[in-house]
């Protein structure tokens, strides 16, 4: 087991007072996806500037890049989580997809359709430099996104959906 996997395992049980998860858990869970998503966002957002500097076009390209980078890493992460619980094959793909929807569905709808496009367009419009505008818009959108996503993760974990999905699919 790698150091990162050990940290994830340890952080799953890292409960702070009042049943809240520790900072390390959230960093280990989301930082790799954030790094990949941010890199993909910047590449896509800046690549479009070769054709246009329209803020909406830059924001849409950046948004699509971030979604792809972010969820590629999270799909691997959740898939590994379920695989360690004994889920495999087609059941692993199904469990991974359903858990991603449960954890991020509400946050992603709000984020993708409203918050992030507005924040990215506003950032690019106000700051003029697409690099700083995209980063500023991303930070604003991420704060709202994670408030919703972390809450959804906590709910799926507390009601046993994460472990129950593995138990039902491995049977």
Secondary structure, 3 states (H helix, E strand, C coil): CCHHHHHHHHHHCCECHHHCECHHHHHHHHHHHHHHHHHHHHHHHHHHHHCCCCHHHHHHHHHHHHHHHHHHHHHHHHHHHHHHCCCCHHHHHHHHHHHHHHHHHHHHHHHHHHHHHHHHHHHHHHHCCHHHHHHHHHHHHHHHHHHHHHHHHHHHHHCCHHHHHHHHHHC
